[in-house]
C-alpha cells in the first residue's frame, strides 16, 4: 500500500496495516512529500523480519545479493491472516464467499455458480468502496 493510499484511508476513518521490513524501512529515507515512511503512517505494522536490502544470497561476481525474501514473507503473512480471519469468522457463525481455484476439479455448474458469486461480490465491493477513492 502506498503512503498516499494509507493517508487517504486514514482521512476517511479506515484502519491501515503495513506489511513491511522494519529493518529495511528504518534504514531507508522517505521519498514521499511528507517525509514519512509507510510504517510511520499506518495504524498497525507487521514486520516481515526481512533484512535491510531484501536479498539474501551472495553470489561471487555479482555486485549485490540476490533472491529477495520480502515477497515470500509478505505472502506467508497475508495467507496466515486470511486463515486466522476465516477461523475467527467461523467461530462467530459468519460465512463469506470462498472462491476456489478453477483448476479444483469442479463440475461446469459449480464453475458457473462460483462465477456468479464472484460477479455479485464485485458489484457489492464496488458499491461499498465507491466513496473511498477521490
Secondary structure, DSSP 8 states (H G I E B T S, - for coil): --HHHHHHHHHTT---EEEE-HHHHHHS---STT---HHHH-SEEEE----TTSEEE--TT-SS-EEESHHHHHHHHHHHHHHHHHHHHHHTT--------TTS---HHHHHHHHHHHHHHHHHHHHHHTTT--
